[in-house]
Amino acid sequence: MTDIEASTRDQSEAPAVTGERAEWLETLARHRHFLRFPTRDLSDEEVGRRSTASALCLGGLIKHVTAVERLWVDFILHGPSALPDFTAMTEDDWARRADQFRMLPGETLAGVLADYEEVARRTDDVVVALPDLSTAWPLPKAPWFEPGVQWSARRVLMHIVAETAQHAGHADIIRESLDGAKSMG
């Protein structure tokens, strides 16, 4: 059994899918593995430690990707009402969002990983069950979105994959800065 197979839920539980949906699930599983892998053999304190000039830590990266994936799957299912109007966010809203990037008192690696696994399972179930990956919704208001643009479920999945892959790279750098361990090589 490969590391990727071991890090995803039991294959007997997974619905049989083929084609594009199978490719989405395989790609998501691979990038999720590389996001989680840098936390191996670390303590709760270590996954909360900043090891670079960045404010990022391993646990915070996983918390952030979990929150992003949860929000975007809500968008697939419910449209723009699932995401905030980013142009109306207050300082408190932005502060709560910043908490996604760090381990807060009482948070554990086990808890963060369990939350991520739950969100991943939900996303996978949506990928399998959604009637049409071309279903699209208008994006919410945000300074970084062009007004009137719509994203399909397929485009949202691309965003989730890109977000996960980008932060998996960050996680690898942070881990290497902590103790020299690498995900590859």
C-alpha positions as CSV (number, residue, x, y, z in Angstrom):
1,M,0.0,0.0,0.0
2,T,1.4,3.4,-0.9
3,D,1.6,6.4,1.5
4,I,-1.2,8.1,-0.4
5,E,-3.5,5.1,-0.1
6,A,-2.7,4.8,3.6
7,S,-3.5,8.5,4.2
8,T,-6.9,8.4,2.6
9,R,-10.0,6.7,3.8
10,D,-10.4,2.9,3.3
11,Q,-10.9,2.3,-0.4
12,S,-13.8,-0.1,0.4
13,E,-15.7,2.9,1.7
14,A,-15.1,5.0,-1.4
15,P,-17.7,5.0,-4.1
16,A,-16.6,3.5,-7.4
17,V,-16.0,6.5,-9.7
18,T,-14.3,6.8,-13.1
19,G,-13.3,9.4,-15.6
20,E,-13.0,13.1,-14.6
21,R,-14.4,12.6,-11.1
22,A,-11.9,9.9,-10.4
23,E,-9.1,12.2,-11.6
24,W,-10.3,15.0,-9.3
25,L,-10.4,12.6,-6.3
26,E,-7.0,11.2,-7.0
27,T,-5.5,14.7,-7.4
28,L,-7.1,16.0,-4.3
29,A,-5.9,12.9,-2.3
30,R,-2.3,13.4,-3.6
31,H,-2.1,17.0,-2.6
32,R,-3.8,16.5,0.7
33,H,-1.2,13.8,1.5
34,F,1.6,16.3,0.8
35,L,0.0,18.9,3.0
36,R,-0.4,16.5,5.9
37,F,2.9,14.6,5.5
38,P,5.2,17.4,6.8
39,T,3.5,17.1,10.2
40,R,4.6,13.5,10.7
41,D,6.3,12.8,14.0
42,L,5.8,16.3,15.3
43,S,4.2,17.5,18.6
44,D,1.4,19.9,19.0
45,E,3.9,22.5,20.0
46,E,6.1,21.9,17.0
47,V,3.2,22.2,14.4
48,G,2.4,25.6,15.9
49,R,5.9,26.9,15.7
50,R,6.9,29.5,13.1
51,S,10.2,28.4,11.5
52,T,10.5,31.1,8.8
53,A,10.0,34.9,8.5
54,S,6.4,34.1,7.6
55,A,3.7,33.9,10.3
56,L,2.7,30.5,8.9
57,C,3.0,27.3,10.9
58,L,2.2,23.7,9.8
59,G,-1.0,23.4,11.9
60,G,-2.2,26.8,10.7
61,L,-1.7,25.8,7.1
62,I,-3.9,22.8,7.5
63,K,-6.5,24.8,9.4
64,H,-6.5,27.4,6.6
65,V,-6.8,24.8,3.8
66,T,-9.6,23.1,5.8
67,A,-11.5,26.4,6.1
68,V,-11.0,27.2,2.5
69,E,-12.1,23.8,1.2
70,R,-15.2,23.9,3.5
71,L,-16.2,27.4,2.2
72,W,-15.7,26.6,-1.4
73,V,-17.7,23.3,-1.2
74,D,-20.5,25.3,0.5
75,F,-20.2,27.6,-2.5
76,I,-20.6,24.6,-4.9
77,L,-23.7,23.6,-3.1
78,H,-25.3,26.9,-2.1
79,G,-23.8,29.6,-4.3
80,P,-22.4,33.0,-3.3
81,S,-24.4,33.2,0.0
82,A,-22.0,30.6,1.4
83,L,-19.1,33.0,1.2
84,P,-18.8,36.4,2.9
85,D,-19.0,39.7,1.2
86,F,-15.2,40.4,1.5
87,T,-15.7,44.1,0.8
88,A,-17.8,44.4,4.0
89,M,-15.5,42.5,6.4
90,T,-14.7,44.2,9.7
91,E,-11.3,44.2,11.5
92,D,-12.8,41.5,13.8
93,D,-13.7,39.4,10.7
94,W,-10.2,39.7,9.4
95,A,-8.7,38.9,12.8
96,R,-10.8,35.7,13.0
97,R,-9.6,34.8,9.5
98,A,-6.0,35.3,10.6
99,D,-6.6,32.8,13.4
100,Q,-6.9,30.1,10.6
101,F,-3.2,30.5,10.1
102,R,-2.0,29.6,13.6
103,M,-2.5,27.1,16.3
104,L,-4.7,28.5,19.1
105,P,-4.5,27.5,22.7
106,G,-6.1,24.1,23.2
107,E,-5.9,23.1,19.5
108,T,-4.0,19.8,18.7
109,L,-2.6,18.3,15.6
110,A,-4.9,15.4,16.0
111,G,-7.9,17.7,16.1
112,V,-6.7,19.7,13.2
113,L,-6.1,16.6,11.1
114,A,-9.5,15.1,12.1
115,D,-11.3,18.3,11.0
116,Y,-9.4,18.2,7.7
117,E,-10.3,14.6,7.1
118,E,-14.0,15.3,7.8
119,V,-13.9,18.2,5.3
120,A,-12.0,16.1,2.7
121,R,-14.6,13.3,3.0
122,R,-17.4,15.8,2.5
123,T,-15.7,17.3,-0.6
124,D,-15.1,13.8,-2.0
125,D,-18.8,12.9,-1.5
126,V,-19.8,16.1,-3.3
127,V,-17.5,15.4,-6.2
128,V,-19.0,11.9,-6.6
129,A,-22.7,13.0,-6.1
130,L,-22.9,16.4,-7.8
131,P,-25.1,16.0,-10.9
132,D,-23.1,18.4,-13.1
133,L,-19.6,19.8,-12.5
134,S,-20.5,22.6,-14.9
135,T,-23.1,24.1,-12.5
136,A,-21.9,27.7,-11.9
137,W,-22.6,30.5,-9.5
138,P,-21.6,34.1,-9.4
139,L,-18.6,34.8,-7.2
140,P,-19.2,36.9,-4.0
141,K,-18.0,40.5,-3.7
142,A,-14.3,40.7,-3.1
143,P,-11.5,43.1,-4.3
144,W,-9.8,40.2,-6.0
145,F,-12.8,39.0,-8.0
146,E,-13.9,40.7,-11.2
147,P,-17.6,41.7,-10.8
148,G,-20.1,39.4,-12.6
149,V,-17.7,36.4,-12.9
150,Q,-19.1,32.9,-12.3
151,W,-17.2,29.8,-11.3
152,S,-18.4,26.3,-12.1
153,A,-18.0,23.5,-9.6
154,R,-15.1,22.3,-11.8
155,R,-13.4,25.7,-11.5
156,V,-13.9,25.6,-7.7
157,L,-12.3,22.2,-7.6
158,M,-9.3,23.6,-9.6
159,H,-9.1,26.3,-6.9
160,I,-9.2,23.8,-4.1
161,V,-6.4,21.7,-5.7
162,A,-4.3,24.8,-6.4
163,E,-4.8,26.1,-2.8
164,T,-3.9,22.7,-1.3
165,A,-0.8,22.2,-3.6
166,Q,0.5,25.7,-2.9
167,H,0.2,25.3,0.9
168,A,1.7,21.8,0.7
169,G,4.8,23.5,-0.7
170,H,4.7,26.0,2.1
171,A,4.4,23.1,4.6
172,D,7.4,21.3,3.1
173,I,9.6,24.5,3.5
174,I,8.3,25.1,7.1
175,R,9.1,21.4,8.1
176,E,12.5,21.6,6.5
177,S,13.2,24.8,8.5
178,L,12.1,23.1,11.7
179,D,14.3,20.1,11.6
180,G,15.7,19.4,8.1
181,A,13.1,16.8,7.3
182,K,11.8,16.8,3.7
183,S,8.7,15.5,2.0
184,M,10.7,14.4,-1.0
185,G,14.4,13.9,-1.8
